[in-house]
Amino acid sequence: MADRRLFEDIAEKIADLIQAGEFSPGSRLPGERELSERLGASRVTIREAEIALQARGLLKIRAGSGVYVCGPKAASSDVLPTVSAFELTEARSLFESEAAALAAPIISETDLAKLDELLAVMAEDNGDDERSTAADREFHMTIAAASGNRVIIHTVETLWKFRMEVPQVRVTHESVCHHDGAARQNEHAAIVEALRRRDAKAARLAMRQHFSRLLEAMLDATEKQERLELEQKAAQSRSRFLMSAQLA
């Protein structure tokens, strides 16, 4: 939670510089190293701040080119509203459960083979979080595409945009998904098995169970973080009290 507040603070500093006209619309933002030295933050924090500002529509990150300041029109049209990981997961459960039910009777053998391949990628669990997340996204998008409903496909794509670009959501998912590989793998396998049986009811239920367990894991992680913050605050208060007592 402290890291999250840090990159949000840095994001506000960059936003203030944009508002002040130091970085004009269309201009390229200085590199991570320069911003790191100027703002007194790590390059990782700078990167997270830039992602947060992209979600707000203030910046555009272009792979291999750099980070650019958006114009007023882009900022107003591309901005994603602030949502919590819990809200997003509830929405995903609603839409993706129905996508799985629609896909079950008509999913192709090619799509089933692709899902098997993605299961194998996620099962490797070699510490490459980016590769695992990309496979996870492709897994869910394959099922959405198999539903044959273009509105559902677009909706699931948008939900994944929230998942990947809203920093608060990314932080929560990373804190949970890093430790739940086995459970997630079993849940994904159950979804594929239901799809292979062409069982719409079972596919819907398997997808719902996947997201229900994810919500529970998020709640557990949040409670642990809150306890940790309380313990840290108590330790700081104790330290100040003892120091004051020594000076008295």
DOFILO-393620 format. One line per field, with one value per residue: residue number from 1; x negated, y, z of N, C-alpha, C in turn. Coordinates in steps of 0.001 Angstrom, whole numbers, padded with zeros to 6 digits. Layout:
BEGIN
num (NUM	...) $
n.xx (X	...) $
n.yy (Y	...) $
n.zz (Z	...) $
ca.xx (X	...) $
ca.yy (Y	...) $
ca.zz (Z	...) $
c.xx (X	...) $
c.yy (Y	...) $
c.zz (Z	...) $
END
This chain:
BEGIN
num (1	2	3	4	5	6	7	8	9	10	11	12	13	14	15	16	17	18	19	20	21	22	23	24	25	26	27	28	29	30	31	32	33	34	35	36	37	38	39	40	41	42	43	44	45	46	47	48	49	50	51	52	53	54	55	56	57	58	59	60	61	62	63	64	65	66	67	68	69	70	71	72	73	74	75	76	77	78	79	80	81	82	83	84	85	86	87	88	89	90	91	92	93	94	95	96	97	98	99	100	101	102	103	104	105	106	107	108	109	110	111	112	113	114	115	116	117	118	119	120	121	122	123	124	125	126	127	128	129	130	131	132	133	134	135	136	137	138	139	140	141	142	143	144	145	146	147	148	149	150	151	152	153	154	155	156	157	158	159	160	161	162	163	164	165	166	167	168	169	170	171	172	173	174	175	176	177	178	179	180	181	182	183	184	185	186	187	188	189	190	191	192	193	194	195	196	197	198	199	200	201	202	203	204	205	206	207	208	209	210	211	212	213	214	215	216	217	218	219	220	221	222	223	224	225	226	227	228	229	230	231	232	233	234	235	236	237	238	239	240	241	242	243	244	245	246	247	248) $
n.xx (-000826	-002006	-003832	-002012	-000862	-003101	-003711	-001385	-001642	-003867	-002776	-000918	-002669	-003894	-001624	-001022	-003193	-002643	-000244	-001209	-002480	-005043	-005573	-004425	-001378	-001639	-004369	-007385	-007888	-010521	-013095	-012903	-015103	-015970	-013635	-013458	-015700	-015062	-012593	-013065	-012531	-012294	-013021	-011160	-008950	-008482	-007699	-005306	-003814	-003579	-002028	000299	001029	001462	003759	005488	005611	003784	001228	-000474	-001761	-004155	-005379	-008807	-009208	-008622	-007228	-004422	-002859	000583	003079	005732	008212	007712	007174	009670	011234	010036	009724	009833	012264	011808	011625	012127	010289	012057	014577	014084	013587	016047	017607	016313	016886	019655	019917	018012	018697	021124	020205	018681	020720	022181	020234	019763	021506	020681	017958	014885	012761	010246	010047	010290	007933	006123	006685	005790	003045	002478	003051	000901	-001220	-000681	-000950	-003641	-004841	-007238	-008114	-007887	-005979	-004783	-004553	-002870	-000588	000095	000748	002922	004727	005091	006278	008805	009805	009949	012053	014102	014164	014942	017580	018922	020240	020120	020432	019999	017344	016080	016684	015349	012739	012500	012780	010424	008676	009009	007993	005274	004322	005146	003582	004098	005676	003958	001911	003284	004050	001519	000519	002104	002260	-000331	-000638	001230	001075	001483	004197	005487	004735	006027	008678	008904	008463	010751	012695	012038	012490	015262	016100	015164	016865	019106	020894	022901	023994	022224	019873	020449	020732	018173	016586	017662	017020	014271	013888	015140	013486	011222	012081	012349	009677	008610	009857	008714	006010	006181	007006	004751	002825	003859	003650	000875	000179	001326	-000222	-002711	-002228	-001725	-004217	-005768	-004579	-005151	-007927	-008290	-007159	-008871	-011225	-010514	-010110	-012673	-013909	-012658) $
n.yy (-001199	001231	001533	001888	004366	005936	005867	007065	009605	010500	010410	012492	014646	014649	015128	017698	019088	018842	020253	022752	023414	022637	020264	019995	019363	016579	016461	014637	012834	013218	010661	007641	007513	010194	011412	009965	010863	013568	013648	012159	009397	005814	004117	002171	003093	005462	004356	003041	005268	006547	004682	004921	007539	007222	005672	007607	009165	011171	010657	008884	005792	004583	001742	001181	003742	005838	007981	010001	013220	013663	015405	017744	016707	013954	013298	013594	011677	009172	008458	006248	005377	005506	002485	-000210	-003263	-005154	-004334	-004593	-007363	-008428	-007542	-008858	-011477	-011600	-011058	-012787	-015307	-015738	-015547	-017878	-019773	-019301	-019921	-022643	-024584	-024182	-023897	-024292	-027086	-026192	-023880	-025074	-026564	-024474	-023336	-025420	-025253	-022753	-023271	-024937	-023138	-021391	-023212	-023616	-021725	-020134	-017871	-015699	-013174	-011418	-012935	-014965	-013478	-012479	-014873	-015604	-013535	-014036	-016535	-015998	-014198	-015820	-017521	-015648	-014764	-017136	-017214	-015917	-013532	-010238	-007978	-008948	-009750	-007259	-006073	-007721	-007287	-004598	-004797	-006145	-004155	-002372	-004108	-004280	-001652	000109	001204	000649	-001616	-003398	-003653	-004925	-007348	-008423	-008871	-010930	-012926	-013787	-015686	-017683	-019670	-022523	-022941	-021280	-022516	-025009	-024143	-022937	-025199	-026654	-025084	-025375	-028119	-028265	-026806	-028472	-030614	-029517	-028343	-026003	-025023	-026051	-024817	-022117	-022176	-023046	-020885	-018849	-019812	-019606	-016788	-016152	-017341	-015818	-013278	-013776	-014272	-011757	-010259	-011456	-010752	-007973	-007615	-008606	-006740	-004415	-005074	-005210	-002536	-001300	-002440	-001366	001371	001338	000556	002747	004763	003805	003988	006784	007550	006345	007698	010310	009960	009413	011827	013457) $
n.zz (000000	000704	-001414	-003461	-002816	-003170	-005992	-006854	-005769	-007233	-009769	-009554	-009305	-011818	-013372	-012469	-013506	-016216	-016321	-015656	-017944	-018501	-019780	-022841	-024779	-026948	-026774	-026012	-023079	-020630	-020210	-018138	-016361	-016126	-015086	-012753	-011295	-011090	-009709	-007493	-007170	-007704	-010827	-011358	-009928	-011318	-013766	-013040	-012314	-014775	-016156	-014665	-015313	-018012	-017937	-017042	-019218	-019713	-020593	-023245	-023820	-025914	-027235	-027593	-028466	-026660	-024061	-024321	-024089	-023922	-025874	-024989	-026012	-026336	-023714	-022511	-023785	-023628	-021009	-018237	-015842	-012267	-010613	-008280	-007602	-006687	-007667	-010407	-010617	-009861	-012026	-014122	-013429	-013895	-016720	-017968	-017094	-018376	-020973	-021139	-020892	-023237	-025095	-024767	-026216	-028849	-029197	-030917	-031908	-032425	-030847	-028340	-028281	-028282	-025785	-024165	-024701	-023604	-020937	-020384	-020609	-018457	-016414	-016174	-014471	-014029	-012815	-014444	-014493	-016301	-018664	-017770	-017088	-019603	-020892	-019336	-019933	-022688	-022541	-021341	-023236	-025475	-024839	-024646	-027331	-028517	-027855	-029813	-029740	-030427	-028834	-026265	-026592	-026993	-024551	-022686	-023537	-022818	-020044	-019471	-020155	-018044	-016101	-016808	-017001	-014953	-012179	-009365	-009520	-010821	-008888	-006780	-008021	-008621	-006059	-005237	-007286	-007504	-005592	-005924	-007833	-008170	-007436	-009279	-011662	-011489	-011502	-014026	-015592	-014968	-016164	-018876	-019167	-018783	-021001	-023013	-022717	-023722	-022003	-020982	-018561	-016626	-017456	-017028	-014218	-013414	-014222	-012634	-010081	-010207	-010207	-007808	-005898	-006385	-005540	-002781	-002136	-002638	-000632	001648	001238	001392	004057	005402	004603	005753	008467	008659	008151	010378	012403	011716	012086	014832	015795	015010	016551	019102	019056	018867	021279	023170	022580	023251	025938	026815	026371	028151) $
ca.xx (000000	-002912	-004327	-000942	-000760	-004278	-003587	-000299	-002216	-004709	-001858	-000363	-003733	-004028	-000401	-001159	-004150	-001917	000714	-001971	-002977	-006443	-005520	-003287	-000700	-002364	-005808	-007863	-008292	-011903	-013228	-012714	-016261	-015939	-012523	-013803	-016604	-014389	-011494	-013504	-011819	-012908	-012522	-009942	-007868	-008195	-006972	-003946	-003139	-003256	-000894	001474	001410	002024	005138	006257	005665	002836	000031	-000358	-003000	-004360	-006476	-009958	-009285	-008669	-005982	-004040	-001774	001781	003786	006966	009262	007346	007281	011066	011897	009379	009550	010576	012692	011146	012406	011364	010134	013266	015609	013727	013745	017486	018074	015776	017635	020947	019801	017227	019441	022087	019431	018334	021943	022497	019194	019720	022084	020191	016510	014237	011650	009050	010028	010012	006493	005437	006840	004868	001694	002361	002966	-000466	-002072	-000442	-001392	-005099	-005101	-008682	-008403	-007685	-004617	-004244	-004171	-001714	000560	000460	001429	004206	005592	005429	007189	010155	010245	010286	013394	015030	014270	015669	019016	019483	020998	019151	020581	019293	015910	015646	016795	014258	011521	012484	012512	008991	007982	008988	007105	003877	003897	005445	002521	004601	006145	002761	001223	004064	003940	000161	000339	002886	001959	-001686	-000633	002361	000894	002079	005657	005904	004540	007110	009931	008878	008610	012159	013443	011785	013152	016700	016259	014933	018073	020196	021845	022999	024239	020984	018892	020821	020438	016717	016062	018092	016228	012938	013896	015514	012275	010342	012589	011989	008235	008391	010260	007681	004801	006455	006998	003363	002132	004345	003038	-000527	000097	001610	-001400	-003766	-001871	-001912	-005660	-006243	-004095	-005920	-009273	-008232	-006869	-010075	-012184	-010068	-010315	-014114	-014295	-011965) $
ca.yy (000000	002369	001673	002411	005784	006596	006126	008012	010927	010853	010678	013832	015610	014727	015783	019129	019640	018941	021346	023999	023672	022237	019235	020414	018281	016059	016352	013380	012972	012775	009238	007209	007849	011632	011685	009354	011778	014844	013519	011417	008113	004772	004019	001344	003981	006347	003574	002844	006565	006782	003810	005526	008718	006746	005268	008843	009831	012282	010212	007752	005029	003936	000783	001423	005144	006700	008365	011292	013939	013707	016665	017802	015831	012573	013118	013463	010537	007904	008236	005164	005756	004788	001373	-001107	-004629	-005892	-003976	-005186	-008816	-008698	-007351	-009948	-012698	-011543	-011143	-013921	-016542	-015901	-015812	-019299	-020539	-019152	-020560	-024099	-025439	-023907	-023693	-025181	-027905	-025341	-023039	-025943	-026873	-023242	-023225	-026401	-024693	-021660	-023923	-025424	-021965	-020922	-024245	-023580	-020965	-019921	-016564	-014645	-012715	-010808	-014016	-015645	-012584	-012447	-016136	-015527	-012670	-014725	-017615	-015457	-013597	-016923	-017968	-014581	-014815	-018355	-017005	-015431	-012307	-009148	-007076	-009592	-009685	-005889	-005827	-008424	-006547	-003387	-005211	-006438	-002867	-001969	-005035	-004060	-000254	000844	000752	000046	-002966	-004205	-003942	-005932	-008627	-008950	-009344	-012161	-013940	-014304	-016772	-018596	-020353	-023864	-022826	-020692	-023524	-025994	-023501	-022812	-026543	-027033	-024346	-026027	-029424	-028036	-026404	-029651	-031441	-028722	-028191	-024571	-024794	-026326	-023796	-020903	-022389	-023111	-019522	-018118	-020291	-019027	-015399	-016121	-017625	-014661	-012241	-014152	-014074	-010311	-009836	-011920	-009955	-006633	-007678	-008770	-005466	-003474	-005447	-004831	-001086	-000975	-002825	-000400	002619	001133	000543	004123	005495	003322	004536	008203	007661	006008	008770	011437	009632	009509	013244	014166) $
ca.zz (000000	000722	-002771	-004279	-002532	-003718	-007420	-007039	-005494	-008376	-010889	-009360	-009591	-013287	-013857	-012166	-014476	-017487	-016170	-015625	-019280	-018669	-020820	-023653	-025517	-028097	-026510	-025421	-021683	-020389	-019916	-016752	-015534	-015848	-014179	-011468	-010590	-010845	-008764	-006307	-007079	-008506	-012196	-011308	-009487	-012454	-014760	-012539	-012389	-016184	-016484	-014030	-016086	-019272	-017634	-016892	-020504	-019779	-021301	-024162	-023833	-027206	-027102	-028442	-028866	-025485	-023411	-024896	-023431	-024763	-025972	-024185	-026535	-026005	-022268	-022108	-024416	-023353	-019577	-017601	-014491	-011179	-010059	-007421	-008100	-006325	-008640	-011697	-010555	-009885	-013406	-014933	-013107	-014577	-018176	-018453	-016821	-019469	-022192	-021115	-021152	-024657	-025899	-024571	-027272	-030203	-029234	-031893	-031432	-032513	-029650	-027192	-028326	-027873	-024334	-023581	-024810	-022633	-019628	-020243	-020368	-017090	-015481	-016033	-013244	-013974	-012240	-015436	-014253	-017521	-019588	-017194	-017212	-021021	-021176	-018639	-020737	-023933	-022156	-021171	-024496	-026383	-024477	-025053	-028793	-028880	-027635	-031065	-029495	-030545	-027694	-025157	-026889	-026731	-023111	-021993	-023884	-021999	-018665	-019374	-020194	-016635	-015380	-017145	-017030	-013727	-011257	-008134	-009857	-011101	-007623	-006047	-008717	-008476	-004688	-005077	-008298	-007311	-004610	-006077	-009105	-008219	-007426	-010556	-012700	-011362	-011905	-015485	-016150	-014802	-017180	-020167	-019164	-018997	-022403	-023850	-022618	-024295	-020902	-020730	-017139	-015902	-017841	-016296	-012806	-013235	-014337	-011438	-008946	-010381	-009760	-006388	-005130	-006545	-004649	-001416	-001998	-002555	000713	002580	001031	001903	005517	005843	004395	006751	009746	008593	008283	011775	013181	011429	012756	016267	016046	014895	017723	020247	018947	019209	022709	023921	022372	024039	027358	027087	026367	029256) $
c.xx (-000865	-003455	-003261	-000806	-001922	-004099	-002415	-000776	-003057	-003845	-001269	-001410	-003916	-002819	-000474	-002114	-003500	-000963	000016	-002568	-004424	-006566	-004268	-002650	-001471	-003846	-006134	-008352	-009768	-011937	-013082	-013873	-016247	-014826	-012795	-014682	-015896	-013350	-011845	-012765	-012535	-012311	-011253	-008745	-007476	-007344	-005515	-003158	-002719	-002076	000393	001965	001930	003484	006042	006332	004709	001590	000380	-001711	-003096	-005591	-007585	-010138	-009400	-007288	-005648	-002855	-000600	002360	005062	008048	008978	007540	008722	011715	011304	009322	010421	011022	011960	012086	011505	011249	011370	014391	015345	013972	015211	018037	017574	016533	018961	020802	019089	017879	020450	021382	019075	019549	022322	021500	019299	020318	021405	018666	015857	013133	010337	008931	009739	008532	005678	005518	005925	003431	001476	002316	001538	-001427	-001925	-000918	-002897	-005526	-006593	-009065	-008233	-006241	-003989	-003768	-002925	-000453	001035	001206	002813	005195	006031	006414	008628	010685	010614	011692	014427	015247	015089	017170	019708	020265	020026	019246	019848	017790	015373	015652	015653	012919	011384	012192	011033	008159	007908	007963	005636	003412	004221	004486	003032	005058	004955	002051	001950	003940	002547	-000064	001051	002395	000570	-001702	000458	002288	001605	003602	006165	005800	005666	008446	010003	009083	010065	013030	013279	012502	014651	016971	016102	016153	019292	021300	021897	023160	022956	019914	019167	020422	018931	016097	016440	017274	014812	012898	014299	014302	011295	010778	012222	010499	007897	008752	009219	006427	004984	006412	005574	002601	002562	003762	001579	-000692	000358	000413	-002541	-003484	-002079	-003387	-006238	-005827	-004882	-007317	-009297	-008005	-008118	-011132	-011834	-010326	-011788	-014562	-013708	-012834) $
c.yy (001256	002621	002291	003912	006542	006875	007058	009438	011399	011173	012073	014902	015780	015436	017292	019798	019800	020119	022704	024339	023277	021140	019509	019226	017881	015879	015011	013649	012580	011290	008921	007621	009322	011980	011118	010286	013073	014757	012700	010113	007097	004747	003165	002203	004944	005618	003369	004145	006870	005926	004383	006723	008344	006335	006483	009629	010989	011931	009080	007062	004291	003049	001095	002858	006084	006988	009791	011891	014032	015110	016619	016843	014382	012312	012911	012205	009197	007532	007076	005626	004926	003720	000558	-002476	-005461	-005612	-004645	-006687	-009216	-008586	-008472	-011245	-012734	-011808	-012417	-015259	-016807	-016151	-017293	-020161	-020469	-019906	-022083	-024912	-025296	-023758	-024728	-026005	-027104	-024460	-023869	-026299	-025658	-023055	-024216	-025882	-023586	-022197	-024398	-024276	-021490	-021924	-024213	-022827	-020739	-018547	-015406	-014172	-012127	-011876	-014730	-014795	-012512	-013719	-016159	-014687	-013387	-015861	-017089	-014827	-014678	-017426	-016923	-014613	-016019	-018215	-016528	-014143	-011131	-008143	-007643	-009518	-008295	-005593	-006481	-007764	-005296	-003717	-005535	-005168	-002287	-002798	-004696	-002624	000552	000356	000077	-001389	-003888	-004605	-005035	-007298	-009244	-009514	-010667	-013259	-014531	-015533	-017820	-019407	-021685	-023794	-022293	-021708	-024553	-025418	-023344	-024170	-027007	-026327	-025020	-027369	-029274	-027627	-027608	-030585	-030744	-028484	-026718	-024257	-024986	-025276	-022487	-021027	-022389	-021714	-018708	-018524	-019734	-017600	-015267	-016379	-016455	-013519	-012534	-013930	-012590	-009782	-010232	-011064	-008551	-006606	-007803	-007456	-004445	-003789	-005020	-003325	-000652	-001299	-001834	000927	002500	001164	001951	004951	005106	003920	006009	008402	007395	007096	009994	011211	009770	010968	014001	014222) $
c.zz (000000	-000668	-003663	-004062	-003149	-005205	-007722	-006782	-006675	-009594	-010775	-009663	-011106	-013880	-013616	-013154	-015848	-017442	-016211	-016993	-019505	-019728	-021636	-024372	-026773	-027863	-025861	-024003	-021536	-020024	-018441	-015860	-015147	-014872	-012787	-010646	-010212	-009739	-007531	-006098	-007962	-009902	-012244	-010909	-010596	-013486	-014324	-012606	-013822	-016626	-015901	-014826	-017472	-019073	-017488	-018197	-020663	-020580	-022249	-024226	-025156	-027115	-028098	-028861	-027681	-024936	-023836	-024145	-024396	-024802	-025167	-024663	-026174	-024535	-021841	-022652	-024013	-021874	-019081	-016222	-013439	-010639	-009143	-008074	-007791	-007321	-009983	-011690	-010531	-011308	-014308	-014677	-013847	-016076	-018635	-018138	-017943	-020793	-022275	-021433	-022633	-025541	-025875	-025730	-028635	-030294	-030152	-031247	-031471	-031274	-028396	-027137	-027885	-026368	-023612	-023598	-023780	-021207	-019364	-019948	-018929	-016051	-015251	-014789	-013034	-013445	-013201	-015339	-015504	-018503	-019080	-017327	-018660	-021406	-020543	-019450	-022017	-023675	-022092	-022459	-025514	-026114	-024886	-026562	-029243	-028658	-028909	-030933	-029451	-029397	-026479	-025368	-026559	-025234	-022351	-022310	-023014	-020544	-018467	-019484	-018784	-015863	-015598	-016920	-015786	-012637	-009989	-008363	-010093	-009818	-006852	-006698	-008531	-007079	-004454	-006009	-008147	-006399	-004846	-007368	-009210	-008284	-008752	-011680	-012677	-011827	-013426	-016156	-016067	-015845	-018541	-020251	-019410	-020444	-023324	-023830	-023239	-023267	-020494	-019241	-016339	-016215	-017102	-014824	-012549	-013305	-013103	-010222	-008989	-009830	-008289	-005509	-005216	-005637	-003195	-001162	-001877	-001173	001745	002478	001589	003419	006054	005719	005432	008123	009787	008779	009714	012658	012974	012121	014268	016630	015977	016105	018964	020248	019329	020698	023529	023786	023195	025521	027729	027176	027544	030500) $
END
